[in-house]
Amino acid sequence: MERILDHFLRVGDIGKNGFEGMLRTGIAVALLHDIGHGPLSHSSEQFFNFKHEEISAQVITRSPISDILDRAGVSPKTLVKIINHTVSGRYTLISQLISSELDADRLDYLGRDSYFAGVGFGTIDLERIISMLRVFRGSGILENHAITLNKGKYAVEDYIVGRHLMYEAVYFHKATRGAERLIISAIRRASELKQSGLIPTEFQFLENDSAPSADQILAIDDHTLFSTLTRWQHANDPLLSDICRRIIERRLLKSIDLTIERFHAYHDGVENKFLKLAERHKVNADYLCPIDSWVVTPYKPYVVKPADDQPSVITNIFVNDDAGKPTEISQLPDADVIRALTAKKYVDRLYMPEEMKEEAEALFKP
Amino acid sequence: MTYDNSRLRRLALISLVLQSAGRIIGRTKLQKIVYLANSIGWKAIDFKYHNYGPFSDSLAAELDNMKNYGWIEEREIPTSHDRVLHEYRFSNKYKQTGLSQLSKIEDIVPNGKQLTSRTKGLVKQLNKFSSDDLQIMSTLAFLRAQDPSMSEEQAVDMTRKLKPQFAKEEISKGRRIFAIMKDFLDKPGRQPS
């Protein structure tokens, strides 16, 4: 965020007047917008049924964070509006840069995730992308928004493709999603058992079937979660113990991709045979054979239209065309690759313990 | 069962709404009917207030999924106002799949058969209203669900502020939703109709 705003100052798109305040706000929102994340980042939203954005808003607007922000001359309420895309004026730029199809967060995490996942793609030309950004000088829906110069379009295209590949190969990897499903099953089972002493104090909200409060989310992290799963390996309940052993010993679930043909075959008779197969293997399908479904749109091309009564922030990417007119990137004549990435991709995977997979695959054969 | 309960509930509710209605014209109308049906005991989908009233991203995404599976048919209907309306139906081809999800959910949810029966009746009644009527009615219901201490009059006043494009009389007429919902809410000892 700091680099992007500095760049705008350097090229004269933001004046010196008021820049310090804008920079402080930009850095604060960059640091705090994800403070509401629980253990294992986005995954825990599925385990515990909460939204990190709501927790972030609560944490930002109360002590001690709000006191620190007040002392720094940054309004906590403005930060929440920036995160929610309900700002107007010059803060629109910060709001777009914190969450949009081309934002500081994605520019930050893509390269890092690519490096730590050990994959060769997902690396981006950060210098080029930033240096090609300009603040739109004009009125209309793009007022106070960042756009990209025409000669920067290839770097942006590379970033969109890189992100798409990271989703396919890393973020939605079948092993990652399978591990998440096991953790969901472990937490569900432990909540249903209602055994005294089973659920540690930090996870008390599970006993009441309620969503966690901000304090409860702040009190738990990856270590709290994994130490609990480790302990549950020795639970009296054989199912909970089995699920947790599979997680800790990394005996993760295996999957079969349900293509549309297999999806319909599954619902037209394979399901019953599959459930009988699970019974023969003494596997509780309710917990160990989930169907995981997700939809991803590698690049969302539509313009977010402002609501009648509040300002909004344009979240898709605008690039100057050959004539210098800002154009939504998938509408550029040579953007065939990006146009292909605007299509939604649907994935359904049927998970099961490894010992069932070979026989399960045979059920789908004609 | 290999869908988790929450997704199975979502799929079953959407299937039930579309099968009960026969067809629903308009995305807004579909969102609002599902919102009201969801509120009589399904608790299958979370809604937030959006431009036209209660709206759910997860419902929009699930409709996309179901369309992709072929369970739901979506047809574009051009209108004279340069707008396109969308007509939704549950596909006859997969009617059995929809029914099988319903029977699974009826086994899981307490009084499941009664809930599906009440939902069918409510959806049939709601589908007779226009998209504008349902925008107003679902907004009124949403506001009172968010703040149960809010009176009907207060909900009407708030809706007038949120929807200045509607006349006061139109919004006031929307109060009939409270009487309709009362008929379909869970009551102890109520028999399936």
Interface residues (C-beta under 8 A of the other chain):
Chain A: I184 R188 I260 F263 H264 H267 D268 E271 F274 L275 A285 D286 C289 P290 I291 S293 V295 A307 D308 D309 K344 Y346 L350
Chain B: M1 T2 Y3 D4 R7 H50 N51 A61 D64 N65 N68 Y69 G70 Y94 T97 S100 L162 Q165
